[in-house]
């Protein structure tokens, strides 16, 4: 196959498939290989083979954020979650750092972004928010205690030995009210960070601030922009309108709703306060299996229970657990007093 044939196929037949430069280079090299054959393959056969290769490479690229999650946290999602991946989402930059939001997943409840941060020059040494120049260098690479004892240099000393004249902290901030979790990996002075947070809306407009901070001088630079994301469709939703009065806790539970997505499952328990004095204690809601066992933990921003939110007189307690293709027929809600003064109570909900 000639270079002209290959270029035409890539342009005309697979224009919507975006591949990394390295993948395109390997495809071109494979197509150019000249091996003796007894019969020439038709252009159609070559096209089919190339499309299969492209499709496989595209799926592998889309799964990057989940590969990262599995490698760093040992957590997985349903195979269908690959359809929710949005690639090449956004790009931002500050004075000395580029931020490439390579992938995002958003299911209408939680957002996860995989971001690659790189220095614009070889004089800049990158660290993530939360580290300082006096910290052991081994902390960046999650080195073992023995390795850190063998190489006790600080980040500042390692950066200087690497020929860097400045140490910058790179971070992203989001204009939403949510707890934000991040999983990070430092390698060869490049940072890969996965941010997870709670957000709702379709489409979602997510305000983002790209930030750099000089760890020694305190000088900072920022850039702002919005990221637009579309939500993937849920797999199922079940609910119950059963009510349970908890006089000892001063509340009445008025229903439970559970929604399943390929990424994880979400639940909302609705309740009202019936006795303000008794309800002042710090109570916690947990969703359990019908047998009263702990559910698999979710992987994104709502992987665990969160504090309730007020909606008029009714309140909602939200949480998340592992993804499932099938909706549960029953689940158990546990209400407990974290101070231990009241015994936990359990209520079984029939869901449909």
Steps between C-alpha positions, in 0.01 A plus 500: 500500500634844409515797734235666281261203543550497876445874531180475294365218722579689819337815363191360329403199710611560857502877530291491820740268683763697691821315574816604679791595274690190610211273394483664155877464464484128579213448256696673225808291574299177493336596171838580342661170594580307183496126546501254209149363440369264235184701443435870524232598753226720364455851629170392655666228709768738615232756587310247715820404682590863553154583632525211748836630617365852529194388694714306745733792548208739548343284770835470676534877497150548641570261785801700620324667792373165628839335454646780711229452764557124510877533521498762773193397704421142398143603409306418184182599317264317264627441143213719375666796671734540201208658312492780758863604445549842341844547344715810446272704723691823555842659516622786715827660594660732750832682482715186519261200491266339246189314614358238264160363607538179306183318607184552701205290610174652618183311582281785621609458862880481509784628284847353466771674298840358407745786458861501385711790627837582345759774538558722198877498550769283654567753776169425675452214743134406561336387820133472593306706748571385854874445455774747585863523395624367836306173472696181422529441127386140552153625595441601137566150372339318796837341568539241774649600833819314410528687170456836674768409752732412213425832326412755771503805271222754531294609201704822483828306498378256236370787282835680525689181414269462197599845373171675591507856631137527617251272677136553410187350651239420232130470581147539370204647688132464419220750552252255653402414855637151541757295679779438250711186496818466297729214409840601368807354338836675453730361233792660316399848618148463358187475713192292425214586734146363510254736665158373613217721620123516523304706247162500328351642180492401135689647336726587791694825497795445732703812590869410520802692627845385393757607759874501558675604820871549551575284805779729617412858399121471529448653154188363330332502160148394409280455193127437494262340253185284491491133408174375342406135559200291396357235731480132410159333527417297816457124479205487737319677783289350781327664794289439808250729671502302824511718812663419834468714813809521723380684813823433691693675222241773446457427130263323260632329187270561202653295219803369318610538137786304340645572154746278317760612243791311340732696729330441833163502677352790696243516777296775659312458829236766562402595854351778712573612854222426749682601820765770467653433841554127437608564142788722613721196557746403228327219311630300206322305228645185340347297220550124534400191308166334577695264728655792689845467344721785381461586131799523262651845516452736207792641305417864433420813697203347681674177592388527862228662705496878514336754725132573433376799304196710578220532243221706657367300796611167357859391528694259283790278597700385200761233442646263243603138461641270232350476151256221414323405178186393691291709734465369857156383615570580865754703697541574869550848641693531825474811718758532773615748760873551455532595868378153597224620730224341288487149357505479116163433337439318170216523248448282194374675185320325215611665175322506168 
